[in-house]
Amino acid sequence: MKQFINTWGHYPISRITKKMYQERIIDLSEQYSHNYMDGIHACGRMLFRHAVELGLIKENPTENFKLPKKQLTVEELEKEEEEVIFPEKEELAHFLNLDHSDGLEMDYLIFTLLSYTGLRIGELLALKWGDFNEKQGTIRVTKTLYNPTNHFKKYQLLTPKTKGSVRTIKIDDMITNMLKNIDRLKQNEIKLKTDLLIKITNLFLPMKMGIHN
């Protein structure tokens, strides 16, 4: 938010054009990481969308604008090629034990599934109960959750990028029992809490951004 205030704080919002917005985002993209710019652009979209809803502007300058892809430096490319270091069995066990004793709700289940199945986080978040076959001890992967803006509701369920990503994963008895013993009533309770959090966030977000009716 401060990026927009610093640049356009003295401008009436109706005078900010698409060209001005895009030039500012491109300029910032040369200074910050792509992930950080995702957050700035998401903030901009919400800000100007709300301005349209309030009738302050007719056209949203963020419409149909995509973040430019950042050109990696030689140092960044070399760093990407570094060997991936996996935790030792004892380290993983210690991490999962901490999840179980001190983690948030569902942390232990989520990180155990990721550790023992090789699922990607998007694939795990896209799983439905129909993908779990208790009798055969398998999980069927047919989709992934895509949410580049990290917005509560702005997500898509997409098919995996490659045919090889559509697969059936054999799981052991420990994972099967963990999934089988999930309290679905408790799961629905967590979902209701999340839905309430979304409503509260959507209610107070305009006030936090300094936008008032």
C-alpha positions in Angstrom: 0.0 0.0 0.0 2.8 2.4 0.9 4.2 1.9 -2.6 1.1 3.5 -4.1 0.8 6.2 -1.5 4.4 7.3 -2.0 3.9 7.5 -5.8 0.4 8.8 -6.2 -0.6 10.1 -2.7 -1.0 13.6 -4.1 -3.0 12.5 -7.1 -6.8 12.2 -7.2 -7.5 8.5 -7.8 -9.4 9.3 -11.0 -6.2 10.6 -12.6 -4.2 7.4 -12.3 -4.1 5.9 -15.8 -3.3 2.4 -17.0 0.0 3.7 -18.3 1.0 5.2 -15.0 0.1 2.1 -13.1 2.0 -0.2 -15.4 5.1 1.9 -15.5 5.1 2.0 -11.7 4.7 -1.8 -11.4 7.5 -2.4 -14.0 9.8 0.0 -12.1 9.1 -1.8 -8.8 9.7 -5.2 -10.5 13.3 -4.3 -11.1 13.8 -3.7 -7.4 11.8 -6.5 -5.7 11.2 -10.2 -6.0 8.4 -11.7 -8.1 6.6 -13.0 -4.9 6.7 -9.5 -3.3 5.4 -7.9 -6.5 2.5 -10.4 -6.5 1.5 -8.9 -3.2 1.8 -5.3 -4.4 -0.2 -6.0 -7.6 -2.9 -7.9 -5.6 -3.2 -4.9 -3.3 -3.4 -2.6 -6.3 -6.2 -4.7 -7.9 -8.2 -4.7 -4.7 -7.7 -0.9 -4.2 -8.8 0.1 -7.7 -11.6 -2.5 -7.9 -13.1 -1.0 -4.7 -12.7 2.5 -6.2 -14.8 1.3 -9.2 -17.4 -0.2 -6.9 -17.7 3.1 -5.0 -18.0 5.0 -8.3 -14.8 7.0 -7.8 -13.4 5.8 -11.1 -15.0 4.2 -14.2 -12.1 2.2 -15.4 -9.8 -0.1 -13.4 -6.2 0.7 -14.5 -5.0 -2.7 -13.2 -7.4 -4.6 -15.6 -5.7 -7.2 -17.8 -2.2 -6.3 -16.6 0.2 -9.1 -15.9 3.3 -8.9 -13.9 6.5 -8.9 -16.1 8.7 -12.0 -15.7 11.9 -11.1 -14.0 15.1 -11.8 -15.9 17.3 -13.9 -13.6 20.9 -13.0 -13.0 23.8 -15.4 -13.5 24.1 -15.7 -9.7 20.4 -16.5 -9.3 20.6 -19.2 -12.0 23.7 -20.7 -10.4 21.9 -20.7 -7.1 18.9 -22.5 -8.6 21.1 -25.3 -9.8 22.4 -26.0 -6.3 21.8 -29.5 -5.0 18.6 -29.9 -3.1 19.3 -31.0 0.5 16.7 -33.4 2.1 16.3 -33.8 5.8 17.6 -36.9 7.5 15.1 -39.4 8.9 15.8 -38.2 12.5 15.4 -34.5 11.4 12.1 -35.3 9.7 10.8 -37.2 12.7 11.7 -34.3 15.0 10.0 -31.8 12.7 6.8 -33.9 12.5 6.8 -34.4 16.3 6.9 -30.7 16.7 4.0 -30.3 14.3 2.0 -32.8 16.3 2.7 -31.2 19.7 3.0 -27.5 18.8 1.7 -27.0 15.3 -1.6 -25.5 14.1 -4.7 -27.5 13.5 -4.1 -30.0 10.6 -0.3 -29.2 10.4 0.7 -32.7 11.4 -1.5 -34.3 8.8 -0.5 -31.9 6.0 3.2 -32.2 6.5 3.1 -35.9 7.1 1.2 -36.3 3.8 3.7 -34.1 2.0 6.7 -36.0 3.4 5.4 -39.5 2.8 3.6 -39.2 -0.5 5.6 -36.7 -2.6 2.5 -34.6 -3.2 3.0 -31.0 -4.2 1.3 -28.5 -2.0 -1.1 -27.5 -4.7 -2.0 -31.1 -5.3 -2.6 -31.8 -1.7 -4.8 -28.7 -1.2 -6.9 -29.8 -4.2 -7.6 -33.3 -2.8 -11.2 -34.4 -2.2 -12.5 -37.3 -0.2 -13.3 -39.1 -3.5 -9.6 -39.1 -4.3 -8.8 -41.3 -1.3 -9.4 -45.1 -1.7 -9.3 -46.6 1.8 -9.6 -50.2 0.7 -6.8 -50.0 -1.9 -4.7 -47.6 0.2 -4.3 -45.1 -2.6 -4.7 -41.4 -3.4 -5.6 -40.3 -6.9 -4.0 -37.1 -8.2 -6.0 -35.4 -11.0 -5.9 -31.7 -10.2 -4.0 -28.9 -8.5 -5.0 -25.7 -6.7 -3.7 -22.5 -8.4 -3.8 -19.3 -6.3 -1.0 -16.9 -7.4 -2.5 -14.0 -5.4 -3.0 -15.9 -2.1 -6.5 -14.5 -1.9 -8.9 -16.5 0.2 -11.4 -17.0 -2.7 -9.4 -16.3 -5.8 -8.3 -19.8 -6.5 -8.7 -22.2 -9.4 -8.7 -26.0 -9.6 -6.6 -26.9 -12.7 -5.4 -30.1 -14.3 -1.7 -30.9 -13.7 0.8 -29.4 -16.2 1.8 -32.8 -17.6 0.1 -36.2 -18.1 2.7 -37.8 -15.8 1.5 -35.6 -12.9 -1.9 -37.4 -13.1 -1.2 -40.5 -11.1 -2.3 -42.9 -8.3 -0.1 -42.8 -5.2 0.1 -45.9 -3.1 0.1 -45.0 0.6 1.1 -47.1 3.6 -1.1 -48.1 6.5 0.0 -45.2 8.7 -1.2 -42.6 6.1 -4.3 -44.6 5.4 -5.3 -44.7 9.1 -4.5 -41.0 9.5 -6.9 -40.1 6.7 -9.5 -42.7 7.8 -9.5 -41.3 11.3 -10.0 -37.6 10.3 -13.1 -36.3 12.1 -15.2 -35.0 9.2 -17.4 -33.0 11.6 -14.3 -31.3 12.9 -13.2 -30.6 9.4 -16.5 -28.9 8.6 -16.1 -26.9 11.8 -12.7 -25.7 10.6 -14.2 -24.8 7.2 -16.9 -22.7 8.9 -14.3 -20.9 11.0 -12.4 -20.2 7.7 -15.5 -18.9 6.0 -16.1 -16.6 8.9 -12.5 -15.3 8.8 -13.0 -14.6 5.1 -16.1 -12.5 5.8 -14.4 -10.6 8.6 -11.4 -9.9 6.4 -13.5 -8.7 3.5 -15.4 -6.4 5.9 -12.3 -4.7 7.4 -9.9 -4.8 4.5 -11.2 -1.5 2.9 -10.8 0.2 6.3 -7.3 -1.1 6.7 -6.4 0.2 3.2 -7.7 3.6 4.1 -10.8 3.4 1.8 -14.0 4.7 3.4 -17.5 5.1 2.2 
